[in-house]
């Protein structure tokens, strides 16, 4: 059994690698898959959301080490009319929203899938009481 910290690091870097390999939609695919297969996490949607933002944060940190990300944010912020900090915040909010929406869909799908043949996932059906229990029986004439 993996600890929470190890799961956090693995999923965070999974989001970073998926983004680097296939682009931004890799976040949605990984979050959907995560929510479908994970049952040991108490809140898989929140966990995926935080990990996606942290994964993109690690990509931003990698870019900051390699180049002048502050200058780039200042120039783009000037063109768009927003402060540089807002661009960095939007960059982190975007994968969080992607992961949140995809993980929510995955969790809803997982709840709809029956776990065993005799079990229904939506709700337990109450048994219908028989007519011999002292109730009123109505018969067609």
Phi, psi and omega in degrees: 000128181278145176284167180298321181295318179293317176299319179299312181296318181294316180289323177300311180287334172298317176296320180294316180292318178298320178293317180294324185280313188239355179104189187296330182288348173297331177297313181295318181295315180293320179294321177297312179298318180301313182290331179289322187262343184273127174235347185273348179268138182291318180231083185293332180291312179296319180297315179294322179298313180294319180293324179295315178296321179292324177297316177290330174296322177292325175293320176296319178296320177297318177293324179294326179290324183277335185207177182279081182291331178295318179293319178297316178296324178295318180293313179294323177297322177294321178293320183271348179079028178233156178291153181301326179296326179294323178296319178293320178295318178295324178297329178273332180286325182303308179292331178296317178292321176299311181294321180299313183292317181291320179291326176296318177295317179298319178294319178295320177295319179297324179288336180277339182278126178293145182275330176221172184297317184276351186259136173260144184274335188284302180198152177282137180267128180284142179291144179278128180292145179282164182289346183273007184272019178090003179274178180273130178256134179250128181241145175286137179256000000 
